[in-house]
Amino acid sequence: MKVIRYSQAFKLQLVREVESGKESAAALQRRYQIKGTATVMRWVRQFGSGRYGKVIRVEKADEVSEVIRLRRELRRAKEALADTHMALALEEAFLVTACEAMDQSVAAFKKKHAGGRHTRRSRRTPS
């Protein structure tokens, strides 16, 4: 397969033609038999004045710091959620192991212990 390399001057000439509005990028691509569907437009975005494809975003300093703060907060929330999922998985595995050691099913254990503890210490005594 033959590889064709284009000079910087040729690329800039095509970019000037596209930006002046004389011809479209697709028409130039056909005329010069340039392979690839978006090669000329890539050159226009790369070497052009920014009229085609370049987006300039202006932000204030407090907006940038707010975005950074929110990204950090989101990362911490994701880490906390992952830690909670791990703790729950470990607790469920421990419950299965404990029920096997007591020769009891998990469903029967949950049914027996549903509703919390009721001991003498947890009841209120009249003062």
Biotite code that builds the C-alpha atoms (Angstrom):
import biotite.structure as struc

atoms = struc.array([
    struc.Atom([0.000, 0.000, 0.000], chain_id="A", res_id=1, res_name="MET", atom_name="CA", element="C"),
    struc.Atom([1.359, 3.387, -1.003], chain_id="A", res_id=2, res_name="LYS", atom_name="CA", element="C"),
    struc.Atom([1.551, 5.982, 1.766], chain_id="A", res_id=3, res_name="VAL", atom_name="CA", element="C"),
    struc.Atom([1.042, 9.588, 0.716], chain_id="A", res_id=4, res_name="ILE", atom_name="CA", element="C"),
    struc.Atom([2.415, 12.383, 2.877], chain_id="A", res_id=5, res_name="ARG", atom_name="CA", element="C"),
    struc.Atom([1.304, 15.958, 2.346], chain_id="A", res_id=6, res_name="TYR", atom_name="CA", element="C"),
    struc.Atom([3.514, 18.967, 3.016], chain_id="A", res_id=7, res_name="SER", atom_name="CA", element="C"),
    struc.Atom([2.671, 21.610, 5.570], chain_id="A", res_id=8, res_name="GLN", atom_name="CA", element="C"),
    struc.Atom([2.344, 24.229, 2.809], chain_id="A", res_id=9, res_name="ALA", atom_name="CA", element="C"),
    struc.Atom([-0.173, 22.073, 0.909], chain_id="A", res_id=10, res_name="PHE", atom_name="CA", element="C"),
    struc.Atom([-2.244, 21.545, 4.039], chain_id="A", res_id=11, res_name="LYS", atom_name="CA", element="C"),
    struc.Atom([-2.248, 25.270, 4.818], chain_id="A", res_id=12, res_name="LEU", atom_name="CA", element="C"),
    struc.Atom([-3.269, 26.090, 1.237], chain_id="A", res_id=13, res_name="GLN", atom_name="CA", element="C"),
    struc.Atom([-6.309, 23.794, 1.512], chain_id="A", res_id=14, res_name="LEU", atom_name="CA", element="C"),
    struc.Atom([-7.176, 25.247, 4.913], chain_id="A", res_id=15, res_name="VAL", atom_name="CA", element="C"),
    struc.Atom([-7.115, 28.788, 3.456], chain_id="A", res_id=16, res_name="ARG", atom_name="CA", element="C"),
    struc.Atom([-9.376, 27.709, 0.597], chain_id="A", res_id=17, res_name="GLU", atom_name="CA", element="C"),
    struc.Atom([-11.910, 26.124, 2.949], chain_id="A", res_id=18, res_name="VAL", atom_name="CA", element="C"),
    struc.Atom([-11.908, 29.092, 5.332], chain_id="A", res_id=19, res_name="GLU", atom_name="CA", element="C"),
    struc.Atom([-12.293, 31.596, 2.485], chain_id="A", res_id=20, res_name="SER", atom_name="CA", element="C"),
    struc.Atom([-15.411, 29.755, 1.365], chain_id="A", res_id=21, res_name="GLY", atom_name="CA", element="C"),
    struc.Atom([-14.195, 29.084, -2.180], chain_id="A", res_id=22, res_name="LYS", atom_name="CA", element="C"),
    struc.Atom([-14.754, 25.359, -1.861], chain_id="A", res_id=23, res_name="GLU", atom_name="CA", element="C"),
    struc.Atom([-15.904, 22.878, 0.724], chain_id="A", res_id=24, res_name="SER", atom_name="CA", element="C"),
    struc.Atom([-13.572, 20.431, 2.394], chain_id="A", res_id=25, res_name="ALA", atom_name="CA", element="C"),
    struc.Atom([-15.286, 17.508, 0.654], chain_id="A", res_id=26, res_name="ALA", atom_name="CA", element="C"),
    struc.Atom([-14.856, 19.123, -2.780], chain_id="A", res_id=27, res_name="ALA", atom_name="CA", element="C"),
    struc.Atom([-11.147, 19.700, -2.192], chain_id="A", res_id=28, res_name="LEU", atom_name="CA", element="C"),
    struc.Atom([-10.766, 16.171, -0.941], chain_id="A", res_id=29, res_name="GLN", atom_name="CA", element="C"),
    struc.Atom([-12.323, 14.840, -4.153], chain_id="A", res_id=30, res_name="ARG", atom_name="CA", element="C"),
    struc.Atom([-10.323, 17.184, -6.396], chain_id="A", res_id=31, res_name="ARG", atom_name="CA", element="C"),
    struc.Atom([-6.960, 16.200, -4.910], chain_id="A", res_id=32, res_name="TYR", atom_name="CA", element="C"),
    struc.Atom([-8.004, 12.551, -4.365], chain_id="A", res_id=33, res_name="GLN", atom_name="CA", element="C"),
    struc.Atom([-7.174, 12.621, -0.674], chain_id="A", res_id=34, res_name="ILE", atom_name="CA", element="C"),
    struc.Atom([-8.014, 9.379, 1.088], chain_id="A", res_id=35, res_name="LYS", atom_name="CA", element="C"),
    struc.Atom([-10.021, 9.404, 4.290], chain_id="A", res_id=36, res_name="GLY", atom_name="CA", element="C"),
    struc.Atom([-13.413, 10.921, 4.899], chain_id="A", res_id=37, res_name="THR", atom_name="CA", element="C"),
    struc.Atom([-12.462, 13.815, 7.172], chain_id="A", res_id=38, res_name="ALA", atom_name="CA", element="C"),
    struc.Atom([-8.792, 14.458, 6.461], chain_id="A", res_id=39, res_name="THR", atom_name="CA", element="C"),
    struc.Atom([-9.216, 17.999, 5.132], chain_id="A", res_id=40, res_name="VAL", atom_name="CA", element="C"),
    struc.Atom([-11.592, 18.958, 7.974], chain_id="A", res_id=41, res_name="MET", atom_name="CA", element="C"),
    struc.Atom([-9.055, 17.619, 10.475], chain_id="A", res_id=42, res_name="ARG", atom_name="CA", element="C"),
    struc.Atom([-6.449, 19.907, 8.888], chain_id="A", res_id=43, res_name="TRP", atom_name="CA", element="C"),
    struc.Atom([-8.882, 22.824, 9.092], chain_id="A", res_id=44, res_name="VAL", atom_name="CA", element="C"),
    struc.Atom([-9.451, 22.205, 12.802], chain_id="A", res_id=45, res_name="ARG", atom_name="CA", element="C"),
    struc.Atom([-5.738, 21.709, 13.402], chain_id="A", res_id=46, res_name="GLN", atom_name="CA", element="C"),
    struc.Atom([-4.290, 24.605, 11.363], chain_id="A", res_id=47, res_name="PHE", atom_name="CA", element="C"),
    struc.Atom([-7.263, 26.903, 10.849], chain_id="A", res_id=48, res_name="GLY", atom_name="CA", element="C"),
    struc.Atom([-8.290, 30.111, 12.525], chain_id="A", res_id=49, res_name="SER", atom_name="CA", element="C"),
    struc.Atom([-10.740, 28.354, 14.817], chain_id="A", res_id=50, res_name="GLY", atom_name="CA", element="C"),
    struc.Atom([-13.845, 29.127, 12.774], chain_id="A", res_id=51, res_name="ARG", atom_name="CA", element="C"),
    struc.Atom([-14.449, 25.419, 12.199], chain_id="A", res_id=52, res_name="TYR", atom_name="CA", element="C"),
    struc.Atom([-14.579, 22.984, 15.081], chain_id="A", res_id=53, res_name="GLY", atom_name="CA", element="C"),
    struc.Atom([-12.606, 24.680, 17.831], chain_id="A", res_id=54, res_name="LYS", atom_name="CA", element="C"),
    struc.Atom([-14.572, 25.510, 20.950], chain_id="A", res_id=55, res_name="VAL", atom_name="CA", element="C"),
    struc.Atom([-13.225, 28.084, 23.353], chain_id="A", res_id=56, res_name="ILE", atom_name="CA", element="C"),
    struc.Atom([-14.635, 27.918, 26.847], chain_id="A", res_id=57, res_name="ARG", atom_name="CA", element="C"),
    struc.Atom([-14.203, 30.797, 29.253], chain_id="A", res_id=58, res_name="VAL", atom_name="CA", element="C"),
    struc.Atom([-14.617, 30.068, 32.955], chain_id="A", res_id=59, res_name="GLU", atom_name="CA", element="C"),
    struc.Atom([-14.123, 32.126, 36.061], chain_id="A", res_id=60, res_name="LYS", atom_name="CA", element="C"),
    struc.Atom([-11.688, 30.900, 38.704], chain_id="A", res_id=61, res_name="ALA", atom_name="CA", element="C"),
    struc.Atom([-14.466, 30.082, 41.173], chain_id="A", res_id=62, res_name="ASP", atom_name="CA", element="C"),
    struc.Atom([-16.291, 28.015, 38.517], chain_id="A", res_id=63, res_name="GLU", atom_name="CA", element="C"),
    struc.Atom([-13.172, 25.940, 37.898], chain_id="A", res_id=64, res_name="VAL", atom_name="CA", element="C"),
    struc.Atom([-12.640, 25.359, 41.611], chain_id="A", res_id=65, res_name="SER", atom_name="CA", element="C"),
    struc.Atom([-16.332, 24.464, 42.016], chain_id="A", res_id=66, res_name="GLU", atom_name="CA", element="C"),
    struc.Atom([-16.034, 21.793, 39.323], chain_id="A", res_id=67, res_name="VAL", atom_name="CA", element="C"),
    struc.Atom([-12.924, 20.386, 40.983], chain_id="A", res_id=68, res_name="ILE", atom_name="CA", element="C"),
    struc.Atom([-14.665, 20.364, 44.393], chain_id="A", res_id=69, res_name="ARG", atom_name="CA", element="C"),
    struc.Atom([-17.718, 18.594, 42.976], chain_id="A", res_id=70, res_name="LEU", atom_name="CA", element="C"),
    struc.Atom([-15.574, 15.957, 41.258], chain_id="A", res_id=71, res_name="ARG", atom_name="CA", element="C"),
    struc.Atom([-13.744, 15.254, 44.515], chain_id="A", res_id=72, res_name="ARG", atom_name="CA", element="C"),
    struc.Atom([-17.039, 15.041, 46.397], chain_id="A", res_id=73, res_name="GLU", atom_name="CA", element="C"),
    struc.Atom([-18.431, 12.624, 43.802], chain_id="A", res_id=74, res_name="LEU", atom_name="CA", element="C"),
    struc.Atom([-15.309, 10.458, 44.060], chain_id="A", res_id=75, res_name="ARG", atom_name="CA", element="C"),
    struc.Atom([-15.613, 10.343, 47.873], chain_id="A", res_id=76, res_name="ARG", atom_name="CA", element="C"),
    struc.Atom([-19.309, 9.418, 47.613], chain_id="A", res_id=77, res_name="ALA", atom_name="CA", element="C"),
    struc.Atom([-18.504, 6.603, 45.163], chain_id="A", res_id=78, res_name="LYS", atom_name="CA", element="C"),
    struc.Atom([-15.771, 5.300, 47.470], chain_id="A", res_id=79, res_name="GLU", atom_name="CA", element="C"),
    struc.Atom([-18.139, 5.398, 50.460], chain_id="A", res_id=80, res_name="ALA", atom_name="CA", element="C"),
    struc.Atom([-20.780, 3.512, 48.481], chain_id="A", res_id=81, res_name="LEU", atom_name="CA", element="C"),
    struc.Atom([-18.238, 0.876, 47.454], chain_id="A", res_id=82, res_name="ALA", atom_name="CA", element="C"),
    struc.Atom([-17.130, 0.503, 51.093], chain_id="A", res_id=83, res_name="ASP", atom_name="CA", element="C"),
    struc.Atom([-20.758, 0.062, 52.171], chain_id="A", res_id=84, res_name="THR", atom_name="CA", element="C"),
    struc.Atom([-21.331, -2.601, 49.519], chain_id="A", res_id=85, res_name="HIS", atom_name="CA", element="C"),
    struc.Atom([-18.229, -4.461, 50.674], chain_id="A", res_id=86, res_name="MET", atom_name="CA", element="C"),
    struc.Atom([-19.325, -4.293, 54.327], chain_id="A", res_id=87, res_name="ALA", atom_name="CA", element="C"),
    struc.Atom([-22.764, -5.631, 53.411], chain_id="A", res_id=88, res_name="LEU", atom_name="CA", element="C"),
    struc.Atom([-21.275, -8.479, 51.380], chain_id="A", res_id=89, res_name="ALA", atom_name="CA", element="C"),
    struc.Atom([-18.971, -9.404, 54.270], chain_id="A", res_id=90, res_name="LEU", atom_name="CA", element="C"),
    struc.Atom([-21.863, -9.275, 56.740], chain_id="A", res_id=91, res_name="GLU", atom_name="CA", element="C"),
    struc.Atom([-23.987, -11.541, 54.547], chain_id="A", res_id=92, res_name="GLU", atom_name="CA", element="C"),
    struc.Atom([-21.103, -14.009, 54.139], chain_id="A", res_id=93, res_name="ALA", atom_name="CA", element="C"),
    struc.Atom([-20.544, -13.997, 57.908], chain_id="A", res_id=94, res_name="PHE", atom_name="CA", element="C"),
    struc.Atom([-24.263, -14.662, 58.510], chain_id="A", res_id=95, res_name="LEU", atom_name="CA", element="C"),
    struc.Atom([-24.218, -17.640, 56.135], chain_id="A", res_id=96, res_name="VAL", atom_name="CA", element="C"),
    struc.Atom([-21.098, -19.042, 57.828], chain_id="A", res_id=97, res_name="THR", atom_name="CA", element="C"),
    struc.Atom([-22.540, -18.531, 61.318], chain_id="A", res_id=98, res_name="ALA", atom_name="CA", element="C"),
    struc.Atom([-25.834, -20.174, 60.367], chain_id="A", res_id=99, res_name="CYS", atom_name="CA", element="C"),
    struc.Atom([-23.961, -23.156, 58.917], chain_id="A", res_id=100, res_name="GLU", atom_name="CA", element="C"),
    struc.Atom([-22.003, -23.482, 62.166], chain_id="A", res_id=101, res_name="ALA", atom_name="CA", element="C"),
    struc.Atom([-25.278, -23.439, 64.176], chain_id="A", res_id=102, res_name="MET", atom_name="CA", element="C"),
    struc.Atom([-26.963, -25.932, 61.777], chain_id="A", res_id=103, res_name="ASP", atom_name="CA", element="C"),
    struc.Atom([-29.692, -23.417, 61.036], chain_id="A", res_id=104, res_name="GLN", atom_name="CA", element="C"),
    struc.Atom([-30.963, -21.909, 57.798], chain_id="A", res_id=105, res_name="SER", atom_name="CA", element="C"),
    struc.Atom([-30.460, -18.214, 57.153], chain_id="A", res_id=106, res_name="VAL", atom_name="CA", element="C"),
    struc.Atom([-34.192, -17.700, 56.612], chain_id="A", res_id=107, res_name="ALA", atom_name="CA", element="C"),
    struc.Atom([-35.048, -19.329, 59.942], chain_id="A", res_id=108, res_name="ALA", atom_name="CA", element="C"),
    struc.Atom([-32.408, -17.239, 61.728], chain_id="A", res_id=109, res_name="PHE", atom_name="CA", element="C"),
    struc.Atom([-33.730, -14.018, 60.227], chain_id="A", res_id=110, res_name="LYS", atom_name="CA", element="C"),
    struc.Atom([-37.311, -14.963, 61.094], chain_id="A", res_id=111, res_name="LYS", atom_name="CA", element="C"),
    struc.Atom([-36.382, -15.789, 64.675], chain_id="A", res_id=112, res_name="LYS", atom_name="CA", element="C"),
    struc.Atom([-34.404, -12.585, 65.218], chain_id="A", res_id=113, res_name="HIS", atom_name="CA", element="C"),
    struc.Atom([-36.593, -10.146, 63.294], chain_id="A", res_id=114, res_name="ALA", atom_name="CA", element="C"),
    struc.Atom([-37.673, -7.058, 65.208], chain_id="A", res_id=115, res_name="GLY", atom_name="CA", element="C"),
    struc.Atom([-34.550, -6.490, 67.247], chain_id="A", res_id=116, res_name="GLY", atom_name="CA", element="C"),
    struc.Atom([-33.572, -7.433, 70.781], chain_id="A", res_id=117, res_name="ARG", atom_name="CA", element="C"),
    struc.Atom([-35.797, -7.303, 73.812], chain_id="A", res_id=118, res_name="HIS", atom_name="CA", element="C"),
    struc.Atom([-33.784, -7.607, 76.999], chain_id="A", res_id=119, res_name="THR", atom_name="CA", element="C"),
    struc.Atom([-34.330, -6.357, 80.515], chain_id="A", res_id=120, res_name="ARG", atom_name="CA", element="C"),
    struc.Atom([-31.617, -3.739, 80.136], chain_id="A", res_id=121, res_name="ARG", atom_name="CA", element="C"),
    struc.Atom([-33.235, -2.203, 77.070], chain_id="A", res_id=122, res_name="SER", atom_name="CA", element="C"),
    struc.Atom([-36.635, -1.821, 78.753], chain_id="A", res_id=123, res_name="ARG", atom_name="CA", element="C"),
    struc.Atom([-37.388, 1.355, 80.607], chain_id="A", res_id=124, res_name="ARG", atom_name="CA", element="C"),
    struc.Atom([-37.752, 1.142, 84.322], chain_id="A", res_id=125, res_name="THR", atom_name="CA", element="C"),
    struc.Atom([-40.198, 3.454, 86.049], chain_id="A", res_id=126, res_name="PRO", atom_name="CA", element="C"),
    struc.Atom([-38.384, 6.162, 88.021], chain_id="A", res_id=127, res_name="SER", atom_name="CA", element="C"),
])
